[in-house]
Amino acid sequence: MIRVKLPTHLRNLAHVDGEVELDLDHLGEASVSMVLDALEDRYPVLRGTIRDLNTGKRRAFVRYFACERDLSHDPPDTPLPKEVLIGDEPLLIVGAMAGG
């Protein structure tokens, strides 16, 4: 089971409270891309909000974190940390802030 924490606006859009739990057939490995595929399959309304529909690239103001590490610039097929795979730590999807 992989735990995913979404920013408030995406939780509201998907009509979920708290964390999302996803069961993946990852056979010991899963990547951010695999988690996002499962998340979008379960909540189709999120398609295009986290990554671009055409290119699959992460949206500019979205970041991914796990185990206090920024995964945003890692290749999307990089395996997630073991702590995320076993459900001890969540994958955080964070809406970045800009402006001043």
Residue pairs with C-beta under 8 A, 6 or more apart in sequence:
1 21
1 22
1 23
1 87
2 21
2 22
2 23
2 24
2 26
2 30
2 35
2 80
2 84
2 85
2 87
2 91
3 19
3 20
3 21
3 84
3 87
3 89
3 90
3 91
4 19
4 20
4 21
4 22
4 35
4 39
4 90
4 91
4 92
4 93
5 19
5 20
5 90
5 91
5 92
5 93
6 14
6 16
6 20
6 93
7 93
7 94
7 95
9 95
10 46
10 49
10 50
10 93
10 95
11 17
11 18
13 45
13 46
13 49
14 20
14 43
14 45
14 46
16 43
19 90
20 39
20 42
20 43
21 87
22 35
22 38
22 39
22 42
24 30
24 34
24 35
24 38
26 34
26 85
28 85
29 79
29 80
29 85
30 79
30 80
30 84
30 85
31 76
31 77
31 78
31 79
31 80
32 64
32 71
32 74
32 76
32 78
32 80
32 91
33 56
33 76
33 77
35 80
35 91
36 50
36 51
36 76
39 46
39 50
40 46
40 47
40 50
47 53
49 59
50 58
50 59
50 62
50 93
51 57
51 58
51 59
51 62
52 59
56 76
58 64
58 72
58 76
60 96
61 95
61 96
61 97
61 98
62 72
62 93
62 94
62 95
62 96
63 70
63 72
63 93
63 94
63 95
63 96
64 70
64 71
64 72
64 91
64 92
64 93
64 94
65 71
65 72
65 91
65 92
65 94
66 80
66 81
66 83
66 84
66 89
66 90
66 91
66 92
67 81
67 83
67 84
67 89
69 81
71 78
71 80
80 91
81 89
83 89
84 90
84 91
